Amino acid sequence: MIQKNAHPVAAAALCALLGLGAFSAPAEAAFRGNVGAFSEYVFRGVAAEGGAAVQGGIDYFHDSGALAGIWASNTALFGGSELDVYAGYLHRFSDTVSVDVFALYYVLPEDQENPPFAPDTRDLDTAEFGTTLLAGPVKAQFYYSPDFVATGKPSYYYSAAYTHALTPTVAITAQAGYTHGRGAALAFGDQYVDYSLSIAKTILPGLVFSLTAVDTTLGAADLQNGRDDDPKVYLGLKYTFDF
């Protein structure tokens, strides 16, 4: 799921699903909210093709390093809506280098979430565990799920992103990720690489507009439900605020 970054401009540049560690956590205990509208919901390069997505969440950061949050979207990859909850721990090595570990749980409540690879189940709720390393403009992430969307098989995701500030209010982000594991292959049709290029503009403090081009190495024969394998371009507008 799409979210924030250590650089204030890159907050929406990496918009996709809930990206823990993409957060620029405050130096002391605080609640932070976010709300956004996006022309498409994109999960690891794959578009939900469910129309425009309205998304938002509340994050809590404790000065001990503990963090937790909740995030929701009106559209999701396997149909219906999505609710995510997470908890983790972040350690700062310096002002520009940090690492976190976290557990993330995707709640997919609607009955229509019933993909072809799991016809006998409607419970696609999925747990993932991961870690994020932030080092200046570079972000690296790893996710692992022991049972990916009711496949009964594991999934692994690795990603790296680099953000470059063109001006104090404009930044570009180049990102690439790799998905593999039997669970991911059943859900997406194959192991694959996703990649994207984003440009983000801070309009007002906390308000960021983004334009993102994304594609994958998946073909039409790999994707479930006849999804389009062409490159996608989508727009996003997100507002992040402190309580």
N, C-alpha and C positions, 0 to 999 in steps of 0.2 A: 504494500500500500504506500502511497506517496507521502513524503513528508519533508521535514526540515533539514537544515545543514548548518555546520558551524559558521559558515560565512552568511551574513544577514541577507545577502542577495540570493544566494543559492538555495534559500529555503524552499522555493517552489520549483527550482530548476530540476530537482531530482524527483518531481512528482510522479509517484506510482503507488505503491501500497505502503503499509505502515513500515517505515525504515527506522528502526530504533538505532540510536547512535548517530543518526543524522541530526539529532537535536543539538542545539547549542544550549546546554543546560546552564541555568543561572548559578552564580557562585554561592548562593545560600538558598534555604528552603523556599519553595515558591510553587504556585500553581500557574500553568500556562494553558491558554486555549487556542484553538485554531479552527477556522471554518473556510471552506473553499468550494468553488464550482469549476468543473473541468468538462471539456467537450467529450471526453471518453475516459472510462476506467481501464487502466492498463496494468497488468500484473506480470512483471518479469518479461516485458516485451510483447505479451499476448493481450490483445484488446478484447474486452468483454462483449463489445458490440451491443450493449444494452442502452445506448444513448447517453445523454449528459449525466454526469455524476455530481451530486452534492455530498460533500464529505466534511467531517469535523470531529474534533476530539478534545479531551482535557488531559494534560500531562501534569504529574507531580514530581518535583525534584527535591530531594533532601540534601542538606549540606554534608551528610555523611557519605553521599554517593549513591544512596538508594533512589530508585526511580520507578514510577508506575504510571499507567495511563489506560485510557479507553478511547476507541476511535470507531467511527461508523460511516458507512456509505450506502446510498440508496440503490446502487447497482453493484454487482459482484461478478466474478469470472464465470461461475457456474449457475448464474441466474439468481433472481431475487436480490436481497440486500445482504449486508455483511456487518458484523460487529466484532471488533478485535479488542482483547484485553492483554496487557503485558506487564511484566515486572522485571527489574534487573538491577545491576550495580555498575556505576561508572567510576573509573579512577582517572584522575588527571595527573599526567607527568609534568606538564607545563601548561602555559596559556594556549599552546597550539597543538599539543599532543595529548590524546586521551584514548582509553580503551574501555569498552563495556562488554558485559555478558548479560544475556536476557532470555526469558521464556515468553513466548507469544502464542496466544490461542485465538484461532479464527472461528467465530460462530456464524454459521450459514443457515439461517432459520427456515427458509421457505421449502415447501415440499417439491417444487419443480427442480431443486438441486439434485438431479438424478442422472449423472453422466452415463454414457454407454458402457464404460468399463466396470460399473458397479450397479447392475440393474436391481439387485435385491436389497439395497440399502438407500435410505434417504438421509442418513446422518453423515454429512461430509465435514463436520467440525474437525479441525486439524490443529495439532500442537506443533510448534517449531521451537528450536533452541538455536541461539546464535551469538555472534560476537562482532563487534565493529571496532576498527582502528581508525582514528582520525589523526592525521599528521599534516598540519597546515592545510593546503588545498587538496590533499589526497585523502580519499575515504576508501577503505577496504572492508568487505563484509563477508560473513559465512553464515549460512542457515542450514539446519538439519531437521528433518521430520522423520520419525520412525514409521509413521503410517500416514502417508500423504493422501488427503481427501478420500478416505475409505478404500484405498487400493490395497491396504495391508502390506505395502512395500515402502521402503525408504526413499527419500528425496534429498538432494544436496544442491545448494546454490552458492556460487562464489561470485562476487562482483567487485569492481574497482571503478572509481570515478575521480576525475581531476577537474577542479573548478578554477577558472582564471577570471579575475576581476578586470574588466575592460575600463571601467570608470568606477567612481564610488557607488553608483547605483545600477550598474549593468554588469552582468557576469555570464560567462558561457561555461557549460559543463559537458564533458565527454565521458561516457560511461559504457562499460561492457560487463556482461555477466554470463555465467555458464551454468546450465541446469543439467543434472544427470541423476541417475538412480532409477531403479525399476518402477517406483511409484510415480516419479516424474514422467517417465517414458509412457506409462499407462495413461496418465492424465493429459499429456500434451502430444503424444504420438511418437516422441523420440527425445533423445538428449539434444540440446541445442544451445546456441549462443544468441544472446540478445545484445543489442547495442543502440545507443541513443546519443543525440546531440541536442542540448537545450540552451536557450538564451532566456535570461530572467531580468526583469526591470523592476526595481523598487519604486513604486509610484508615490507612496507615503510611508512613514515609519510603520513597519509591520505588514504593509499591503504590497504584494508582489504579483506581477503578471508574468506568465511564462509561455513560451512557445517551444514545443518539443517534437523532434522527428525521431521515430523509433522503428526498428525492424529486427527480425530474427532470421536464423538459418532454417527455420521450419518451412516446409512446403504445405500446399493445400491438402495433400494426401495425409499429412501428419496430424493436422488440427482436427479436433473433435467438432461435431455439430456444424460442419461446413463453414467454419470461420475463414475470413479472408486473410491470405498470407502476404498481401501487399504491404509495403512500408506505410506507416501511419504518421500523420501530423496532428497534434492536438494542442488545445489552448487551456490555460489554467489561470485562475485568479484566487489567491489565498491571503487571508488575513490572520496574523498571529498576534496574540495579545496576552498581557499578564493580568491576573486578577488582583 
